[in-house]
Amino acid sequence: MPIQHFGASPTRPLTPAVRAGEWLFVSGQASTDPTTGEVVSGTFAEEFDRAVDNLRAVLSYAGADLSQVVKVVAFLSDEAWLAEYNHRYLDAFPHPRPARTTFVSPLELVKFELECHVYLGD
């Protein structure tokens, strides 16, 4: 199967998702407007929800959903949001949950961003 690029645009510096065989690699999803790419700031909860909604949209476009995510890498701009992140993560990702890595590091534009690897095979 050839590599497929989902949502690739010559004017954007990234491709939202790339399928390679039975794997889908999703670029970082944050609290951005999916049409304009502009950051939509808000509370941590609002930014988390928007990032997950953006992730769902990318997955849907590629024919997948959250239950197929096998690895999540998340970036939080402040350790103070870790407990809320854990709570919201439990609600967003179905059991059994994907493997996960979480980084706390200053982010310039957003409070939260996540990327994931998705298995599309049987």
C-alpha positions in Angstrom: 0.0 0.0 0.0 1.4 3.4 -0.9 1.8 6.1 1.7 -1.3 8.3 2.0 -1.3 11.9 3.2 -4.5 13.0 4.8 -5.2 16.8 4.8 -1.9 17.7 3.1 -1.8 21.2 1.7 1.1 22.8 -0.1 0.5 26.0 1.9 0.7 24.4 5.4 4.0 23.3 7.0 2.6 19.9 8.1 0.3 17.0 7.1 -2.3 16.3 9.7 -2.0 12.5 9.2 0.1 10.1 7.2 -0.8 6.4 6.6 2.0 4.0 6.1 0.7 0.5 5.6 -1.5 -0.4 8.5 -0.3 2.6 10.6 -1.6 6.1 10.8 0.7 8.8 12.3 -1.1 11.9 13.4 0.6 15.2 13.8 0.2 17.2 17.0 -3.4 18.4 17.6 -4.0 21.5 19.7 -6.7 24.0 20.3 -6.7 25.4 16.7 -9.5 26.3 14.4 -9.4 23.4 11.8 -10.3 25.8 9.0 -7.9 28.7 9.6 -5.3 27.0 11.7 -5.5 29.9 14.2 -5.0 29.1 17.9 -8.2 29.3 19.9 -7.1 30.0 23.5 -9.2 29.1 26.5 -9.2 27.2 29.8 -7.2 24.0 29.9 -10.5 22.0 29.6 -11.6 24.0 26.5 -8.2 23.5 24.9 -8.1 19.8 25.7 -11.6 19.3 24.3 -10.8 21.2 21.1 -7.6 19.3 20.6 -9.4 16.0 21.0 -12.2 17.1 18.7 -9.5 18.0 16.1 -8.0 14.6 16.6 -11.3 12.9 16.1 -11.8 14.8 12.9 -8.4 13.8 11.5 -9.0 10.2 12.5 -12.5 10.2 10.9 -11.0 11.7 7.7 -8.6 8.8 7.6 -11.3 6.2 8.4 -10.3 5.6 12.1 -11.5 6.5 15.6 -10.1 6.9 19.1 -10.5 3.2 19.9 -7.7 2.5 17.3 -5.1 4.8 18.9 -2.3 2.7 20.4 0.1 5.5 21.5 -0.5 9.1 22.7 2.2 11.7 23.3 0.9 14.7 25.1 2.5 18.1 25.9 1.2 20.2 28.8 2.5 23.7 29.4 2.1 23.5 33.2 2.3 20.7 35.7 -0.7 22.2 37.5 -2.9 20.8 34.8 -1.7 17.2 35.1 -4.6 16.0 37.4 -7.2 17.6 35.1 -5.4 16.1 32.1 -5.6 12.6 33.7 -9.3 13.0 34.4 -10.2 14.2 30.9 -7.9 11.6 29.3 -9.9 8.8 31.1 -13.1 10.2 29.7 -11.7 10.8 26.1 -10.0 7.5 25.5 -11.8 4.2 25.8 -10.6 1.2 27.8 -8.2 -0.4 27.2 -6.3 2.9 26.8 -3.4 3.6 24.6 0.2 3.6 25.7 1.0 7.2 26.8 3.9 9.6 27.3 3.3 13.0 28.9 5.7 15.9 28.8 5.4 19.0 30.9 7.2 21.8 29.1 6.6 25.5 28.4 4.6 25.8 25.2 4.4 29.1 23.4 0.9 29.2 22.0 -1.3 26.6 23.7 -1.7 24.9 27.0 -2.0 21.4 25.6 -1.1 19.4 22.4 -1.2 15.7 21.6 0.0 13.4 18.8 -0.8 9.8 18.3 0.0 6.6 16.5 -3.0 4.6 15.2 -3.2 1.0 14.1 -5.6 0.5 11.2 -5.2 -3.3 10.7 -7.4 -6.1 12.0 
